[in-house]
Amino acid sequence: MPILPAERDRFPDCLFDAPPPNDSPRQWWALHTKPRQEKALARHLAAAGVPFFLPCVARRTRVRGKILTAQVPLFTSYLFLLGDRGERVSALASDRVVHSLEVHDQSRLWTDLRQIERLIRTGAPVTPEARLAPGSPVEITTGPLEGLQGTIVRSASGRRFVVRVDFIQQGASVMLEDFALIPLRPEAA
């Protein structure tokens, strides 16, 4: 049973259909929010018509014998804004942002975020990875995640496929079987 209905995690819905044009006045910014202000900032941006992405995952908890589900931000205190400088200033003026981080490799961040969005959309249990361990770059060869590239990390429970957002040095992971992965050559990673 959900605690509250799921809120919008991106605006517009077609945010990842195609990369933003190179000559667009809008660029990606990583907004570091005040604690527990990610969703409020997302509502503010959606009302203003400013494109953003707030990756969220379901978290289940048991309260008094009932299992409740909440949608929580995958990357605590981060929201990704696709806006021009004026829209960035508007977000900063909301008093919900601590700092905005300029993204120097726009296409790389778009690709990373698109992979995170695709990982979440599969419905597989996604786990935030705050500290990324070094590992071999791999590509998924079968199933709904076919074509995604990331890093494999061994954990106590098996192998986890990690999709990184290099810009904020965080990522998300999902458990996968070895047969679904092929190693990438260093220049392809």
Secondary structure, DSSP 8 states (H G I E B T S, - for coil): -BSS-----EESTTTTTS---TT-S-EEEEEEESTT-HHHHHHHHHHHT--EE--EEEEEEEETTEEEEEEEESSTTEEEEEE-HHHHHHHHTTT-EEEEEE-S-HHHHHHHHHHHHHHHHT----EEESS-----EEEE-SSTTTT-EEEEEEETTEEEEEEEEGGGTEEEEEE--GGGEEE--GGG-
